[in-house]
Amino acid sequence: MTTTPASTTAPSITFRQAFLFWLKLGFISFGGPAGQISIMHQELVERRRWISERRFLHALNYCMVLPGPEAQQLATYIGWLMHRTWGGVVAGALFVLPSLFILIALSWLYVAYGEVTWVAGLFYGIKPAVTAIVVQAAHRIGSRALKNNWLWAIAAAAFVAIFALKLPFPLIVLSAALIGYVGGRIAPEKFKAGGGHGKTEKSFGPALIDDTTPTPAHARFHWLRLTRVLMVGFLLWLLPMLVLTACLGWSHTLTQMGWFFTKAALLTFGGAYAVLPYVYLGAVGHYGWLTPTQMIDGLALGETTPGPLIMVVAFVGFVGGYLSEQMHALVGPDLLFLGGALAATLVTWFTFLPSFIFILAGGPLVEATHDDLKFTAPLTAITAAVVGVILNLAMFFGYHVLWPQGFDGNFDWISLLIALAAAIALFRYKRNVIHVIAACAVVGLVVKTVI
């Protein structure tokens, strides 16, 4: 028997070691999904060797076709593989909690001091940058997803459907899924899942979860385990909804937030940018929890904090709870921060609970279904439709930034110049999103101070 040198021995990871890493990741996971996945790859595959390159990409491909934030789901998946259910819960929760606490603090500062001149100046510069960032997101997802004319047509149809026909986002998603299902049978080569995460032959040495490591017992499919996960997940959703409905009523702000963000969590195919139009239509257009300007500002805060970009929902929850008259009656006028923090926490719970269920319930199924076209073709079509939806979102942001008082008001040339400069920095020079936002914020502060 050949002895493996100590330097190439696969690591053995305790739950405590994993806990400390996931906690650290929650505070350093800047840069959106691409940056977060890159950090995990460097730490888990290259440096720590907790998982092999191929197994890492296999898990990532599964998370890419799920609704929800793929980076957070990937952390949950790897944590679950290593340390069973609690490993997944801890990894996924620590990916989110630091961002939640930071956004609650920033949201409070925004609501309480947003009218202060220097704060208003910062956001004046940030808003055009956010518009450029959303355009970049549409380009990034489109370059990965739109591999042929069929998918381009789906993206164009989705844009027309939401921009011109004002069709609801869920209907667009369902229609794209149906087209993908039928298209996968008629022209299967046009609807193969791509995503840009193909196989690789890279190896960084033996890993704890290696290419040849057998699937652990807890990750093998069993109907009883699947039923148990689904039942527990359903109860974790149902019990808070019953308590909210019984104590506050169905029409209360907190109850409606729980219901609305449950639906939003199931529609986040393509990441946070895909669900933002749906969140806008509901939170701004239907419920009036915040204004269009506040929605843009919330996205800016989400871009500059660690964690998934979809954490912008915590900002929506905080502002909606802080300003809601129903919440004023519930917590009193002297505890508005408590009302906002409660709403932000509740929204985060209902937004991320489905992601945990998808991983814990679907993980054991991924080996058998990942390459099955009848499962992946509808998701490929949905991702294409998402590109058209994000383009509509960019136009919405651009309208509110360039015509702050509507088309009857003055055109904001300074905001246009800031947006163009941000776009050049992002597209031409590949600058980091946080750097672009910071630079534009400084420009906005100078403009508002001088003018």
N, C-alpha and C positions, 0 to 999 in steps of 0.2 A: 504494500500500500504506500502511495506517494504522499508525503506530508506537504500540505500547502503552506507556503511562506506566510509569516504573520502579516506582512504588508499587503497581501492580497486576500486575506481571509474576510469573508462577508461579515458585516457588523451584526452585533446582537443589540437590539434596542429595547430599553426598558420603557414602561409607560411614562415614568417621570421625565426621561430624556425627550420622548416625543412631545409631552406636554409643554416643556420649556421651548422646544423649537416652534410649535404651533403658536405659542404666545408671542414669541419674537416675530414670527411671520405676520401676525395680525397688526404689528406696529410698523413694519417696513414694506408692506405690500402696496407700494405706489405704482403708478404707471398703467392703470387699467388692466384688463385681462392679459394682454400680451406681456406686459412687464411683470405681472404677478406669476404667470406661468414660467417665464424666464427665470425668475428668482427661485421658484420651486425646482426647476430643472437643474440649475447650478448647485443648489444645496443638497437635494435628495438624490440626484443621479450622479453628478460629477464628483462632488466633494464627500458627502456622507455615505453614498452608495447604499441607501435604504431600499432602492428599487432600480431595476435595470432600465436602460433606455427604451427597449421595446415594450416592456410592461407599462412604463410611464406613458408612452404614446398610445398604447391600447386603452388605458384608462381615460386619457384625454379625449380620444376620439369618441368614446361613449358620452362623456360629459358635453362634448360639442353639440350633440344632437338632442340634448335634453333642454326643456325650458328651464331657465334659471341661470345664475352666474356660474360659468364653467370653471373659473379658477377656484371659487369656494367649493364647488362640487368635487373638483379634483382633489383638493385637500381632504375633504370628507371621505372620498373613495380610498385614498392611500392610508389615511388613519384607520379606516374600517378594515382594510386588508391586514394591517399590522396588528391591531389590538381590538378587533371585533367591534361590536356596536358602540361601546363607550369610546373607543379610539376614534371612530368616525364622528360621533357627536362632539367630542372635545375639539378635534381638528376643525370641524366646520364652524363651531360656535366661536372659537378664538379667532377665526378669520374675520368675524363680523363684529364682535363686542367692542374692540378698541375703536373702530370706526363709529359705532353707535354713540359711545360716550363723547368722542370728539365732536361729532355732528350735533349732538344735543347742546354742547357748550357753544359751538359756533352759531347755531340757529338762534339761541337765546341772545347772543351778542348782536346778531343781525336784526332780530325783531325789536330789541330794546334800544339799539343805538344806530339803526340803519339810516336814520335821517341826518345823522351828524355829517358835516360837510366832507371830512376826509374819508369816511366810510363810503358815502355816496360816490366820491371820486374814484375810489378803488373799483367799485362795481361798474362804474361807467366804462372803465377800460376793459373789465373782464368780460362783459356781455358780448362785444364783437368777437372776442377770442373764442368764446363758447360756440358761436355760430360757425367759425372756421373749424373748430374741433369736430362738430357734428358732421360737417361736409367731409372732413377727413375720415370719419367713421364710416360714412356711406361708401367712400372710395375704397377703404380698407376691406370692408366686408364684401363689397361688390367684386373687387379683384380676386378674392378667394372663392366666391360663390358662383359668379356668373361665367361659367365655363363654355357656354354655347348659346345659340340663338333662342332655344326654348326657354332657358332660364332668364335671359335678357327680356323676353316677351312677358314672362311672369312678373318680373320686377316692374316693367313699364305698366302693366295692367294694374298692379297693386298701387302704383303711384296715382294713376287716373282714378281708381276706385276710392281712395281716401281723400285726394285733393279736389277732384271735380265732382264726384258722385256722393261724397260724404258718407260712404258706407262704413259701418262699424268695424273696428279692428278685428274682433273675434270672427266675423264673417269672412274677412279677407284671409285670415289664417286657415280657417276650415276649407275655404275654396281652394287655396293653394295646396293644402294637404290632399284634397280629392284629385286635383290635377296631377299632383306627383304620383299618387297611387295608380291612376289610369296610365299616366305617361311611363311609369316604371314597367308596365306590362307591354305597352305599344313600342316604346323606344328605350329599352333599359339602359343602353350605353349613355343616354343623355341625362340620366338621373342617378348616376352612381355618386355616392357620398365622397366629397373631395376634402374640403377643409384645410388642405395644405399640411396635413400631419401624417405623411406616409411612413412606410416602414424604413428602418435604418439598420445599418450593420455596425454602428458605433458601439464600442464597449469600453467602460471605464473600470473594469475589474469586477470580481464577484460581488453580488449585491444580496442584501437580506431577502428581497423578493426578486429572484433572478429569472432569466428566460425559462429555465428548466425547473424552477421551483413548483412543486405540485400545488394545486389550489387548496388552501386550507379548508378544514372541515366546515368552518362557519361561513365560508364563501361559496359553498356548493348549494345548488338549488334544492329546496324542499318545499312542498306545498304548505306544510304546517308553519314553517318559518315565514314564508311569504304572507300567509293569512294573519299571523301574529303581528308582523310589522305594519300591515295595512290597517288592522284593527286599532293598534296603539296610536298610529298616526292620525287616524280618523277621530279618535277620542280626544287627542291633544288639540285638534281643531274644534271639535264639537263642544267640548265643555266650556271653553272661554266664550264661544258664541252664545251658548245657552245662558251663561251667567250675565253677559252683557245685555242680552235681550230681556231676561227676566228682571234685572235690576234697573235698567235704563230705558228699555223699549227699543223696538226695531228701528225707529227713525232717529235715534240719538247719534251724534257724531261718531262716537267710539264704535258703536255697533256697525254703522255704515262703513267706517274705515276698515274694520275687520273683514266684512263681506267683500268690499271693493278690492282690497289688496290680496285677498285670496284668489280672486279671478285674475288679477294682474300677474300673480306668481305663476299661473298656469299658461300664460301667454307670452312669456319672455323668451321665445325662440329667437336666437341671434343676439342675445345679451341685452344689456340695459338700454342701449339706444333703440332697440326694437320696441320695448314696452313703454318708453317715454311718451310717444304719441297717445297711447291708451291712458296713461296716467294723467296726461294733460287734459284730455277730453273729459275724464271723470272728475279729477280734483279741481280743475280750473273751470271747465265749461259746465259740468252738471252740478257738482256740489258747491262750488265757489269757496273751497277751503283756502285758496290763495289766488293771487292775480298772475297773469302771464309774465309780468316782470319778475315777480317773486320766484316763479318756476325757473326762469333762466338763471337767476341768482343762485337758486338751490343746486342746479346742475354745476355751476361754477364751484361751489363749495364741495360738491361730491367729487369733482375732478382733482381737488387739491388735498384730499384726505386719503389715508390708507384704506384698504378694503375694497369690496366690489362697488362699481359705479352705481349699481342699483340701490345702494344705500341712500341715494337722493330721496328715496321714499321716507326715510327718517326725518329729513328736512320738511317734506310735505306734511307728515304727521305732526311734527312739532308746531309748525306755523298754523296748521289747521286747528290743532288743539288749543294753542295759545290764544288765538283770536276768536274761537267759537264762543258764542253766547251761552250755548248749552254747557260747555266746559266751565265757563265763568260761574254758572249756577251750581255746578257740581263741586268745584274746589274752592270757590270764593275768589273775589277780586285780588286778594293779597297772595294767592298761591298760583298765579298764572304759569310760572315756570314749571310747577308740578304738573299742571294740566298738559302743557306741551310735552314734557318728558314722558308722561304716561302714554300719550297718544303716539309719540315716536317709538316707544318700546313695543306697544301693541302692534303697530304697523309692521315693525321689523319681525315680530313673531309670525304674523300671518304671511308675510312675504317669503320668509326663508324656510318655514316648516315643510312645504312641499319638496324643497330641494333635498332635505334630509331623507324624506320618504322615498324619493326617486332613487337615491343611492342605496339605501339600506334594503329596499325592496327589489330594485332592478339590477343591483350589482351581480348577484348570482346568475342572472339571465343573460348578461352581456356576452359571455363567451359563445352562447348558442345563437344569438340574434344579431350580432354586430354587423356581419357581412351579408345578412339576408336583405335583398333588395326591397322586398315588400314592406320592410320596416324603415329603411333608410331613404327610399325615393320620396315619400311624402315630406320628410324632414328636409331633404335637399330643396324641394320646391318652396317650402315655408321660408327657408333661409333666403332664397331668391326674392320672395315677396317682401321680406324684411328690408331689403335694400331700397325698394321703392317707398316704403313707409318712412324710413329714416330720411330720405331726400325730402319728403314732405315736411318732416320735423325741422330740417335745416331752413326751409323756406319760411316756416312759421316763426322761427327764431329771428331770421333775417328781417322779416317784416316788422316785428316789434322793436328791433334794435335800430333799424334805419328810418323808420317812421314812428317814433315813440308816441305821437298824438294821432296816429292813423294817417291814411293817405291824404286827408284834408290838411294835415299839419306839414311842418317843414321837414325836408329831407336832411338827415344828419350825416354830413360829409365826413366829419371827423371820425365817427364810428365806422364808416365805410373804409377809411384809410387804415384804421386800426385792424379791422377784419382782414383786409388785404395783406397787411404786414404779417398778421398771425398765420394766414394761409401760406404765405411764402416761407415763413419759418418752419411750418409743419411739413409742407410738401417738398420744397426745394432743399432745405437744409436739415430736414429730419430732426428738428429740435424736440426736446422733451416737452410734454404737455404742461407740466408744472412750471418749467422755465418760461414757456410762452405766456401762460396766465400771469405769472409774476411780473414779467416785463410789461404786459398790457395794463396790468393794474397800476403800475408806476406811471405809465403814460396817462392813464385816466386821471390819476391823482393830480398830476401836473396840469393837465388841461382844465380841470375843475377849479384848481387853485388860481390859475392865471386868468381864466375867463370869468 
